[in-house]
Amino acid sequence: MFNFFNTQPKNYEDIPAGPFHDLSLQPDTVILDVRTAGEFAGGKIRGARNLDIMSPTFYSQVKNLPKDKTYLVYCRSGNRSGQACEIMADLGFEKLKNLAGGIMRWPFETV
């Protein structure tokens, strides 16, 4: 029988744009944009690194990242970045923050 009330806890935190922006200014944070290269080229958060979650190499690229950093992850709406955070949590990453609402809710400058 399905138990819809017993859901797995998330191993990452969804945070709004303000705290995400504040954390992006801290040392030891890495901003990951998990959109496609085309979306990334159309405008990104300053300092972001593009790792397309739809790429066949996403898993191997993420696996090799240092686990002691705080990762700020975003996409267009927050869906793909949530999936990326789940993958990263499964790989042992502990400091994961997902931009709630994605870049569509980002009121700050993009480059």
SEKEGU-544690 format. One record per atom (N, C-alpha, C, CB): residue in three letters; atom name; x, y, z. Coordinates in steps of 0.02 Angstrom, whole numbers. Glycine has a CB too. Layout:
# residues N
ATOM     r    a       xx       yy       zz
ATOM   ALA   CA        X        Y        Z
...
# end
This chain:
# residues 111
ATOM     r    a       xx       yy       zz
ATOM   MET    N       42      -59        0
ATOM   MET   CA        0        0        0
ATOM   MET    C       44       62        0
ATOM   MET   CB      -47        0       61
ATOM   PHE    N       24      114      -35
ATOM   PHE   CA       61      176      -37
ATOM   PHE    C       49      217       26
ATOM   PHE   CB       41      217      -98
ATOM   ASN    N      101      246       52
ATOM   ASN   CA       95      290      109
ATOM   ASN    C      113      361       87
ATOM   ASN   CB      139      266      169
ATOM   PHE    N       63      400       70
ATOM   PHE   CA       75      467       44
ATOM   PHE    C       96      517       98
ATOM   PHE   CB       13      493        9
ATOM   PHE    N       90      497      160
ATOM   PHE   CA      106      542      215
ATOM   PHE    C      177      533      240
ATOM   PHE   CB       58      533      272
ATOM   ASN    N      210      481      218
ATOM   ASN   CA      278      468      239
ATOM   ASN    C      326      484      181
ATOM   ASN   CB      286      393      262
ATOM   THR    N      343      548      174
ATOM   THR   CA      387      568      120
ATOM   THR    C      459      573      145
ATOM   THR   CB      364      636       90
ATOM   GLN    N      505      565       99
ATOM   GLN   CA      575      571      116
ATOM   GLN    C      592      644      131
ATOM   GLN   CB      619      543       59
ATOM   PRO    N      630      657      183
ATOM   PRO   CA      651      726      196
ATOM   PRO    C      702      747      143
ATOM   PRO   CB      681      733      266
ATOM   LYS    N      700      811      126
ATOM   LYS   CA      747      837       77
ATOM   LYS    C      816      844      110
ATOM   LYS   CB      723      905       48
ATOM   ASN    N      867      831       72
ATOM   ASN   CA      936      839       96
ATOM   ASN    C      966      904       72
ATOM   ASN   CB      979      780       73
ATOM   TYR    N      924      952       57
ATOM   TYR   CA      945     1019       36
ATOM   TYR    C      892     1067       59
ATOM   TYR   CB      957     1023      -42
ATOM   GLU    N      907     1131       54
ATOM   GLU   CA      861     1183       77
ATOM   GLU    C      840     1228       18
ATOM   GLU   CB      893     1224      133
ATOM   ASP    N      775     1238       11
ATOM   ASP   CA      749     1287      -37
ATOM   ASP    C      752     1355       -2
ATOM   ASP   CB      676     1269      -61
ATOM   ILE    N      785     1403      -33
ATOM   ILE   CA      790     1469       -2
ATOM   ILE    C      770     1523      -52
ATOM   ILE   CB      861     1482       24
ATOM   PRO    N      740     1578      -28
ATOM   PRO   CA      721     1633      -73
ATOM   PRO    C      782     1671      -99
ATOM   PRO   CB      674     1680      -37
ATOM   ALA    N      770     1715     -147
ATOM   ALA   CA      823     1751     -182
ATOM   ALA    C      867     1793     -135
ATOM   ALA   CB      792     1797     -234
ATOM   GLY    N      837     1826      -85
ATOM   GLY   CA      877     1868      -40
ATOM   GLY    C      932     1831       -5
ATOM   GLY   CB      833     1901       11
ATOM   PRO    N      916     1777       33
ATOM   PRO   CA      968     1738       66
ATOM   PRO    C     1016     1705       16
ATOM   PRO   CB      937     1685      110
ATOM   PHE    N      990     1683      -42
ATOM   PHE   CA     1032     1653      -94
ATOM   PHE    C     1085     1704     -116
ATOM   PHE   CB      989     1630     -155
ATOM   HIS    N     1063     1766     -128
ATOM   HIS   CA     1108     1820     -148
ATOM   HIS    C     1160     1833      -94
ATOM   HIS   CB     1069     1884     -164
ATOM   ASP    N     1138     1837      -31
ATOM   ASP   CA     1185     1850       24
ATOM   ASP    C     1237     1795       29
ATOM   ASP   CB     1147     1856       90
ATOM   LEU    N     1216     1732       23
ATOM   LEU   CA     1263     1676       25
ATOM   LEU    C     1311     1677      -34
ATOM   LEU   CB     1225     1610       27
ATOM   SER    N     1288     1702      -92
ATOM   SER   CA     1331     1702     -151
ATOM   SER    C     1392     1747     -142
ATOM   SER   CB     1291     1725     -212
ATOM   LEU    N     1389     1793      -95
ATOM   LEU   CA     1444     1839      -82
ATOM   LEU    C     1495     1812      -32
ATOM   LEU   CB     1417     1905      -57
ATOM   GLN    N     1480     1754       -3
ATOM   GLN   CA     1523     1724       47
ATOM   GLN    C     1578     1682       15
ATOM   GLN   CB     1482     1680       96
ATOM   PRO    N     1637     1679       48
ATOM   PRO   CA     1689     1634       22
ATOM   PRO    C     1666     1562       31
ATOM   PRO   CB     1757     1646       59
ATOM   ASP    N     1695     1518       -6
ATOM   ASP   CA     1679     1446       -3
ATOM   ASP    C     1609     1430      -27
ATOM   ASP   CB     1688     1420       67
ATOM   THR    N     1580     1473      -68
ATOM   THR   CA     1516     1456     -100
ATOM   THR    C     1528     1449     -174
ATOM   THR   CB     1461     1510      -85
ATOM   VAL    N     1492     1403     -204
ATOM   VAL   CA     1496     1391     -276
ATOM   VAL    C     1424     1397     -302
ATOM   VAL   CB     1527     1320     -293
ATOM   ILE    N     1415     1438     -354
ATOM   ILE   CA     1350     1446     -384
ATOM   ILE    C     1347     1401     -446
ATOM   ILE   CB     1336     1521     -403
ATOM   LEU    N     1299     1356     -447
ATOM   LEU   CA     1291     1310     -503
ATOM   LEU    C     1225     1325     -539
ATOM   LEU   CB     1293     1236     -480
ATOM   ASP    N     1230     1337     -603
ATOM   ASP   CA     1172     1346     -647
ATOM   ASP    C     1164     1280     -685
ATOM   ASP   CB     1181     1408     -696
ATOM   VAL    N     1109     1245     -674
ATOM   VAL   CA     1101     1179     -704
ATOM   VAL    C     1057     1180     -766
ATOM   VAL   CB     1072     1131     -653
ATOM   ARG    N     1049     1240     -795
ATOM   ARG   CA     1010     1246     -858
ATOM   ARG    C     1054     1226     -917
ATOM   ARG   CB      983     1318     -867
ATOM   THR    N     1025     1227     -976
ATOM   THR   CA     1063     1212    -1037
ATOM   THR    C     1112     1268    -1052
ATOM   THR   CB     1015     1200    -1097
ATOM   ALA    N     1160     1254    -1095
ATOM   ALA   CA     1208     1305    -1114
ATOM   ALA    C     1174     1365    -1147
ATOM   ALA   CB     1261     1275    -1162
ATOM   GLY    N     1122     1352    -1187
ATOM   GLY   CA     1086     1406    -1219
ATOM   GLY    C     1051     1451    -1169
ATOM   GLY   CB     1035     1378    -1267
ATOM   GLU    N     1019     1421    -1119
ATOM   GLU   CA      986     1460    -1066
ATOM   GLU    C     1038     1500    -1027
ATOM   GLU   CB      947     1414    -1018
ATOM   PHE    N     1094     1468    -1012
ATOM   PHE   CA     1149     1500     -975
ATOM   PHE    C     1175     1561    -1013
ATOM   PHE   CB     1206     1449     -963
ATOM   ALA    N     1183     1554    -1079
ATOM   ALA   CA     1208     1608    -1121
ATOM   ALA    C     1159     1667    -1123
ATOM   ALA   CB     1223     1583    -1191
ATOM   GLY    N     1096     1653    -1111
ATOM   GLY   CA     1045     1706    -1113
ATOM   GLY    C     1042     1749    -1051
ATOM   GLY   CB      979     1675    -1124
ATOM   GLY    N     1081     1733    -1000
ATOM   GLY   CA     1083     1772     -939
ATOM   GLY    C     1091     1728     -879
ATOM   GLY   CB     1020     1814     -932
ATOM   LYS    N     1138     1746     -836
ATOM   LYS   CA     1153     1704     -778
ATOM   LYS    C     1166     1747     -718
ATOM   LYS   CB     1214     1659     -792
ATOM   ILE    N     1167     1716     -660
ATOM   ILE   CA     1186     1749     -598
ATOM   ILE    C     1262     1757     -599
ATOM   ILE   CB     1161     1710     -534
ATOM   ARG    N     1285     1816     -581
ATOM   ARG   CA     1357     1830     -582
ATOM   ARG    C     1396     1777     -543
ATOM   ARG   CB     1371     1901     -553
ATOM   GLY    N     1448     1750     -574
ATOM   GLY   CA     1491     1701     -542
ATOM   GLY    C     1469     1629     -549
ATOM   GLY   CB     1497     1717     -470
ATOM   ALA    N     1412     1619     -583
ATOM   ALA   CA     1386     1550     -589
ATOM   ALA    C     1427     1509     -638
ATOM   ALA   CB     1313     1552     -612
ATOM   ARG    N     1430     1445     -622
ATOM   ARG   CA     1462     1395     -665
ATOM   ARG    C     1406     1352     -695
ATOM   ARG   CB     1514     1351     -625
ATOM   ASN    N     1410     1338     -759
ATOM   ASN   CA     1357     1300     -793
ATOM   ASN    C     1373     1226     -795
ATOM   ASN   CB     1347     1326     -864
ATOM   LEU    N     1330     1186     -764
ATOM   LEU   CA     1333     1113     -768
ATOM   LEU    C     1262     1089     -786
ATOM   LEU   CB     1359     1080     -700
ATOM   ASP    N     1250     1077     -848
ATOM   ASP   CA     1183     1059     -873
ATOM   ASP    C     1162      991     -846
ATOM   ASP   CB     1182     1058     -950
ATOM   ILE    N     1108      991     -806
ATOM   ILE   CA     1084      928     -776
ATOM   ILE    C     1060      879     -829
ATOM   ILE   CB     1027      943     -727
ATOM   MET    N     1042      902     -888
ATOM   MET   CA     1019      858     -942
ATOM   MET    C     1077      827     -981
ATOM   MET   CB      974      897     -989
ATOM   SER    N     1138      850     -967
ATOM   SER   CA     1197      824    -1002
ATOM   SER    C     1214      754     -976
ATOM   SER   CB     1257      871     -993
ATOM   PRO    N     1236      709    -1021
ATOM   PRO   CA     1256      643     -998
ATOM   PRO    C     1317      644     -952
ATOM   PRO   CB     1270      598    -1058
ATOM   THR    N     1354      699     -951
ATOM   THR   CA     1414      704     -909
ATOM   THR    C     1401      738     -842
ATOM   THR   CB     1469      741     -946
ATOM   PHE    N     1337      758     -829
ATOM   PHE   CA     1322      794     -767
ATOM   PHE    C     1345      756     -705
ATOM   PHE   CB     1247      808     -763
ATOM   TYR    N     1327      693     -700
ATOM   TYR   CA     1344      653     -641
ATOM   TYR    C     1419      651     -629
ATOM   TYR   CB     1316      582     -648
ATOM   SER    N     1458      638     -681
ATOM   SER   CA     1530      633     -672
ATOM   SER    C     1562      701     -657
ATOM   SER   CB     1563      603     -735
ATOM   GLN    N     1534      755     -684
ATOM   GLN   CA     1560      821     -668
ATOM   GLN    C     1547      839     -595
ATOM   GLN   CB     1528      874     -714
ATOM   VAL    N     1487      825     -571
ATOM   VAL   CA     1468      841     -503
ATOM   VAL    C     1507      798     -453
ATOM   VAL   CB     1393      832     -493
ATOM   LYS    N     1516      736     -470
ATOM   LYS   CA     1550      688     -426
ATOM   LYS    C     1620      712     -407
ATOM   LYS   CB     1554      619     -459
ATOM   ASN    N     1652      749     -453
ATOM   ASN   CA     1721      771     -442
ATOM   ASN    C     1726      839     -407
ATOM   ASN   CB     1756      774     -508
ATOM   LEU    N     1670      871     -390
ATOM   LEU   CA     1673      935     -355
ATOM   LEU    C     1692      925     -282
ATOM   LEU   CB     1605      972     -361
ATOM   PRO    N     1726      974     -252
ATOM   PRO   CA     1742      968     -181
ATOM   PRO    C     1679      970     -138
ATOM   PRO   CB     1790     1024     -159
ATOM   LYS    N     1676      926      -89
ATOM   LYS   CA     1616      919      -48
ATOM   LYS    C     1615      967       12
ATOM   LYS   CB     1609      848      -23
ATOM   ASP    N     1669     1004       23
ATOM   ASP   CA     1672     1048       82
ATOM   ASP    C     1645     1119       68
ATOM   ASP   CB     1743     1053      106
ATOM   LYS    N     1623     1132        8
ATOM   LYS   CA     1596     1198      -10
ATOM   LYS    C     1520     1199        0
ATOM   LYS   CB     1614     1215      -83
ATOM   THR    N     1493     1260        1
ATOM   THR   CA     1420     1270        0
ATOM   THR    C     1400     1280      -72
ATOM   THR   CB     1398     1330       46
ATOM   TYR    N     1352     1242      -96
ATOM   TYR   CA     1329     1247     -165
ATOM   TYR    C     1261     1281     -169
ATOM   TYR   CB     1326     1177     -197
ATOM   LEU    N     1259     1334     -208
ATOM   LEU   CA     1198     1371     -222
ATOM   LEU    C     1178     1351     -292
ATOM   LEU   CB     1209     1450     -216
ATOM   VAL    N     1122     1316     -298
ATOM   VAL   CA     1102     1285     -361
ATOM   VAL    C     1038     1318     -386
ATOM   VAL   CB     1092     1209     -352
ATOM   TYR    N     1036     1332     -451
ATOM   TYR   CA      976     1361     -480
ATOM   TYR    C      965     1339     -551
ATOM   TYR   CB      978     1437     -476
ATOM   CYS    N      903     1346     -574
ATOM   CYS   CA      884     1334     -644
ATOM   CYS    C      833     1388     -661
ATOM   CYS   CB      855     1261     -655
ATOM   ARG    N      789     1374     -708
ATOM   ARG   CA      738     1423     -727
ATOM   ARG    C      684     1431     -674
ATOM   ARG   CB      707     1403     -794
ATOM   SER    N      658     1374     -650
ATOM   SER   CA      601     1378     -604
ATOM   SER    C      612     1346     -536
ATOM   SER   CB      542     1345     -636
ATOM   GLY    N      668     1311     -527
ATOM   GLY   CA      682     1277     -464
ATOM   GLY    C      672     1202     -466
ATOM   GLY   CB      639     1305     -411
ATOM   ASN    N      644     1176     -521
ATOM   ASN   CA      631     1104     -526
ATOM   ASN    C      695     1065     -541
ATOM   ASN   CB      579     1091     -582
ATOM   ARG    N      729     1082     -595
ATOM   ARG   CA      791     1046     -612
ATOM   ARG    C      844     1055     -559
ATOM   ARG   CB      818     1071     -680
ATOM   SER    N      848     1115     -529
ATOM   SER   CA      898     1125     -477
ATOM   SER    C      882     1084     -415
ATOM   SER   CB      902     1200     -458
ATOM   GLY    N      818     1073     -400
ATOM   GLY   CA      799     1028     -346
ATOM   GLY    C      822      957     -360
ATOM   GLY   CB      723     1030     -334
ATOM   GLN    N      814      936     -422
ATOM   GLN   CA      838      869     -442
ATOM   GLN    C      914      865     -436
ATOM   GLN   CB      815      853     -514
ATOM   ALA    N      948      918     -457
ATOM   ALA   CA     1021      920     -452
ATOM   ALA    C     1043      915     -379
ATOM   ALA   CB     1049      984     -484
ATOM   CYS    N     1008      950     -335
ATOM   CYS   CA     1024      947     -263
ATOM   CYS    C     1015      876     -236
ATOM   CYS   CB      980      997     -223
ATOM   GLU    N      962      842     -258
ATOM   GLU   CA      951      773     -236
ATOM   GLU    C     1008      728     -259
ATOM   GLU   CB      885      746     -263
ATOM   ILE    N     1030      735     -321
ATOM   ILE   CA     1086      696     -347
ATOM   ILE    C     1149      710     -306
ATOM   ILE   CB     1098      711     -422
ATOM   MET    N     1161      774     -294
ATOM   MET   CA     1221      793     -256
ATOM   MET    C     1218      767     -184
ATOM   MET   CB     1229      869     -257
ATOM   ALA    N     1159      770     -153
ATOM   ALA   CA     1152      744      -85
ATOM   ALA    C     1166      669      -83
ATOM   ALA   CB     1080      758      -58
ATOM   ASP    N     1143      633     -134
ATOM   ASP   CA     1157      561     -139
ATOM   ASP    C     1231      547     -146
ATOM   ASP   CB     1119      531     -198
ATOM   LEU    N     1268      595     -173
ATOM   LEU   CA     1341      588     -182
ATOM   LEU    C     1380      610     -120
ATOM   LEU   CB     1364      628     -242
ATOM   GLY    N     1344      633      -68
ATOM   GLY   CA     1378      651       -6
ATOM   GLY    C     1386      725        7
ATOM   GLY   CB     1444      620       -5
ATOM   PHE    N     1360      767      -37
ATOM   PHE   CA     1363      840      -25
ATOM   PHE    C     1313      857       30
ATOM   PHE   CB     1347      880      -90
ATOM   GLU    N     1333      901       76
ATOM   GLU   CA     1291      917      133
ATOM   GLU    C     1266      989      134
ATOM   GLU   CB     1327      903      196
ATOM   LYS    N     1303     1035      103
ATOM   LYS   CA     1285     1106      106
ATOM   LYS    C     1256     1126       38
ATOM   LYS   CB     1346     1151      124
ATOM   LEU    N     1191     1113       30
ATOM   LEU   CA     1157     1125      -34
ATOM   LEU    C     1098     1172      -24
ATOM   LEU   CB     1133     1058      -64
ATOM   LYS    N     1096     1225      -65
ATOM   LYS   CA     1041     1273      -62
ATOM   LYS    C     1013     1280     -133
ATOM   LYS   CB     1066     1343      -35
ATOM   ASN    N      947     1272     -138
ATOM   ASN   CA      912     1277     -202
ATOM   ASN    C      875     1344     -204
ATOM   ASN   CB      863     1217     -212
ATOM   LEU    N      884     1381     -259
ATOM   LEU   CA      849     1445     -267
ATOM   LEU    C      775     1433     -279
ATOM   LEU   CB      880     1486     -325
ATOM   ALA    N      734     1448     -229
ATOM   ALA   CA      661     1438     -234
ATOM   ALA    C      634     1481     -291
ATOM   ALA   CB      626     1456     -168
ATOM   GLY    N      599     1449     -338
ATOM   GLY   CA      570     1485     -394
ATOM   GLY    C      618     1496     -451
ATOM   GLY   CB      544     1550     -371
ATOM   GLY    N      681     1477     -443
ATOM   GLY   CA      731     1483     -496
ATOM   GLY    C      747     1554     -515
ATOM   GLY   CB      707     1446     -556
ATOM   ILE    N      781     1561     -571
ATOM   ILE   CA      804     1627     -593
ATOM   ILE    C      744     1671     -613
ATOM   ILE   CB      852     1619     -653
ATOM   MET    N      686     1640     -624
ATOM   MET   CA      626     1679     -640
ATOM   MET    C      607     1724     -581
ATOM   MET   CB      566     1633     -658
ATOM   ARG    N      627     1705     -521
ATOM   ARG   CA      612     1745     -460
ATOM   ARG    C      671     1785     -437
ATOM   ARG   CB      588     1699     -404
ATOM   TRP    N      723     1791     -477
ATOM   TRP   CA      784     1826     -458
ATOM   TRP    C      777     1900     -472
ATOM   TRP   CB      846     1797     -496
ATOM   PRO    N      772     1942     -420
ATOM   PRO   CA      762     2014     -431
ATOM   PRO    C      827     2053     -440
ATOM   PRO   CB      724     2044     -373
ATOM   PHE    N      884     2018     -435
ATOM   PHE   CA      949     2051     -438
ATOM   PHE    C      976     2049     -509
ATOM   PHE   CB      998     2019     -389
ATOM   GLU    N     1034     2079     -518
ATOM   GLU   CA     1065     2082     -584
ATOM   GLU    C     1084     2013     -611
ATOM   GLU   CB     1128     2126     -580
ATOM   THR    N     1074     2005     -676
ATOM   THR   CA     1101     1947     -711
ATOM   THR    C     1151     1973     -763
ATOM   THR   CB     1044     1904     -745
ATOM   VAL    N     1197     1930     -783
ATOM   VAL   CA     1248     1950     -831
ATOM   VAL    C     1248     1903     -891
ATOM   VAL   CB     1318     1950     -798
# end
